[in-house]
Amino acid sequence: EGNEPGDSTKITYNELLHKVCQFANVLRSQGVKKGDRVSIYLPMILELVIAMLACARIGALHSVVFAGFSADSLCERILDCGCSLLIT
């Protein structure tokens, strides 16, 4: 379910698994490995869930930052957690 009423997407578990594995491979190709920290700066969309699950799949820690935060707030959170990658 999205933020707006009537804004929704349907996906099967098999489709979700395929997208999560695909994105996990993208993260690996960017050098993300087990124990790395990744920040996710996205609105409430399907890709947010895919990114979180892909991080969990490869053993990376993820921190979701609400997409309404300012650039300064985002910067502080990135520096605090010492993340190696930002997903936007």
N, C-alpha and C positions, 0 to 999 in steps of 0.2 A: 504494500500500500504506500502510495506517495503522500506528499504533503497536502495536495489538493484533493477535495472530494471527487471520487470517480477516477482518480489517477492511480491505476494499478497495472501490474504486469503478472502474467502467469508463466511459470516455467516448471518443467518436470525435474525430478531429482537427477535424472540422467543428463539433461541439458546443463544443470547447475554443476554437476561433477565435471563435465567436459570444459566448461568455462573456467572453473577453479583450477583445473590442471593446466590449462592453457596459460592462465595468468601466473601460476606458480613457476612455470617455465620462463616466463618473461622476467619475473623477479630474479630467478637464478642467473639468467643471462646478464642481468645488471649487477651481479656480484653479491646479491643478498644470500646469506647463509644462516644456518641455525644459530640462534642467539642474537642476531642483529636486530636492531630496532628500526621500525618503519612507522612513519606518521602518515595518516590518511586524512586528507582534507577534501571531503566530498559531501554533497547534499544527500538526502535520503533517496538514493537510487539503487538499482540492482547492483551496479558496479561496486558500491560500497561493501555490500555483503560478499561479493566475489573476492574483492581485495582482502577483506578480513579473513575469509576462509583460506585463501591462497597463502597468506602469511602463516596461518596456523599449520597448514599442510607441510610447509618447509621448515617449521620450527622457529620462525622469526616472531619477535614480539611486535605487536602493533598498538598504536595509540590513535584513536579516532578523535579528530579535532572538529568541532561543530563548524560547518561551512559559513556561518554568519560571523565568525570572529574576524577581527581586523588583522592586517598584515603584521602589526607589532605583536599582537597576542599570539598569532601563529608562530612567529619567530621565537618568542619566549618559550613556548612549549617544545619546539624543535630543539632548542639549545638545552632545555632542562632534561629531556629524555636522551639526548645524544644520538638522535636517529641518523641512520646512514642513507635513507631514501625518503622522499616525500611523494606521495601519490595524490595527484589532483585531478 
